[in-house]
Amino acid sequence: MARVCDLTGKGAMNGYNVSNSNMKTKRKFYPNLQTKRFFIPEENRWITLKVSTSAIKTINKNGITAVINKFIKKGYV
């Protein structure tokens, strides 16, 4: 299963572990994803999304339908 946010499209980034001797080894930085259920009152049903915590904060601020419509209009979904 991909580690990608369903709404924002945030995914893993590449980087390095840097040791004390400045040796660099590849690593990945993963987004903070949570599986969460949201209730959509217009459709009277629950949906399960894998979203980043920043997307959860945006949903709490603006509402799930407004956020979904905004991301569909921007082309993320």
Secondary structure, 3 states (H helix, E strand, C coil): CCCCCCCCCCCCEEEEEECCCCCEEEEEECCCEEEEEEEECCCCEEEEEEEEHHHHHHHHHHCHHHHHHHHHHHCCC
